[in-house]
Amino acid sequence: MKQILKIIALLVTISAMWIGLLEMSVVPQNQTWLLPIYFIVSLGCYGFLMVGIGLMHFPTCPHEAVLLQQDVVEAKHYLKQRGVDVASE
C-alpha cells in the first residue's frame, strides 16, 4: 500500500510541475510533448530502482527454505512411485 501512495504522490508532483511549466512558459511549446515521455521514462526508472532495492534487501527465510526442501523430497517420492525417473542430484 505504501508503494501505491508513493507512486500517486509522484504522479501528482510531476503533473503539478508539468502544469506549472506550461503555465509559466518555461518550456517552449514545441517541446511540451516530450514532458509526458520523460515522465514515463522516469516512472520506469523509479520502478526498476524499487525492484533493485527490494532484491538487495530480500529477507532470508530459513524456515521457508526447509519447507521448500521438504516439498521437493515429497515430489520426488511421489514421482518415483508413479514410475518417473528422478535424478538424485
LINBEL-V215789 format. One record per residue. RES is the residue in one small letter. OMEGA is omega in degrees with one decimal (none if undefined). NEAR is the number of other C-alpha atoms within 8 Angstrom. Layout:
BEGIN
RES	OMEGA	NEAR
RES	OMEGA	NEAR
END
This chain:
BEGIN
m	-179.5	4
k	179.8	5
q	179.6	6
i	178.7	7
l	177.7	8
k	-178.6	8
i	178.0	8
i	177.4	8
a	177.7	8
l	178.0	8
l	-179.9	8
v	-179.9	8
t	-178.6	8
i	177.7	9
s	179.0	8
a	178.0	8
m	-179.5	8
w	178.8	9
i	177.9	8
g	178.8	8
l	178.1	10
l	-179.0	10
e	-178.4	7
m	-177.9	6
s	176.0	8
v	-179.6	7
v	177.7	8
p	-176.4	7
q	-178.3	6
n	179.9	5
q	-177.9	8
t	178.8	9
w	178.2	7
l	-176.6	7
l	176.6	9
p	177.5	7
i	176.1	8
y	178.7	8
f	-179.8	9
i	177.6	8
v	178.7	8
s	178.2	8
l	176.3	8
g	177.2	8
c	177.7	8
y	178.8	8
g	177.4	8
f	178.3	8
l	-179.8	8
m	177.2	8
v	179.0	8
g	178.8	8
i	177.8	8
g	178.4	8
l	179.3	7
m	-177.9	6
h	-178.4	6
f	-176.7	6
p	175.7	4
t	-177.5	4
c	-177.7	6
p	179.7	6
h	178.3	6
e	178.0	7
a	178.4	8
v	178.6	8
l	178.5	8
l	178.1	8
q	177.2	8
q	177.3	8
d	179.3	8
v	179.2	8
v	178.5	8
e	179.9	8
a	178.2	8
k	179.3	9
h	179.2	8
y	-179.5	8
l	177.4	11
k	178.4	10
q	-178.8	7
r	175.5	6
g	178.5	6
v	179.5	7
d	-179.3	6
v	178.6	7
a	-177.3	4
s	-177.7	3
e	none	2
END
